Amino acid sequence: MSLTILLTVIMMALLWLMIWSATVTLPYKGLIKNFPKDVQERLEPRLNHLPMSAKRMAGWAALLLILAMMIGVFIWGGLDGVKQGYGFGQLFLRFLIIGFGVKAFDIIGLDYFLLTKTHFFQRFFPEAEGCAGWQDFGYNRRQQLGQIVMTPVVCALTAWILTLIAKA
């Protein structure tokens, strides 16, 4: 159980690093699709015309590295579970704890605290200062609900694949 909690915390840290990296080094149009509509409208003109710079290329490299590390966390958790003799149910539970822990962090830590309370994004996107959307917690409910529904599906699929590998 302690490894599961550790892996969850690592995933939370990686998610935070991903958000930070995408905001600071890699502003791009795809990033703003996660923001409220009025913020998207204010940022679109700037992000449509950003040249590819060394800073942005470093941001892409960091983003890919972080994604690889996130995948590595799941692999680590899965391989450890297989090594410990976990069956499908135990692997599924481990992945659910990690997945829903990260989703809770996303909603509470990032959407509520970072987006609506800290003015973090406005420091990097000053043209979006004063947008009402920054205070609209829950503007992306549909997206979040979709991810919540998909989390058990992905966790079950991952656990199933690992149990097949363990049997082979």
Salt bridges, closest charged atoms under 4 A:
GLU44 OE2 - LYS29 NZ 3.14
ASP80 OD2 - ARG94 NH1 3.01
ASP106 OD2 - LYS103 NZ 2.64
GLU127 OE2 - ARG46 NH1 3.16
GLU129 OE2 - HIS119 ND1 3.75
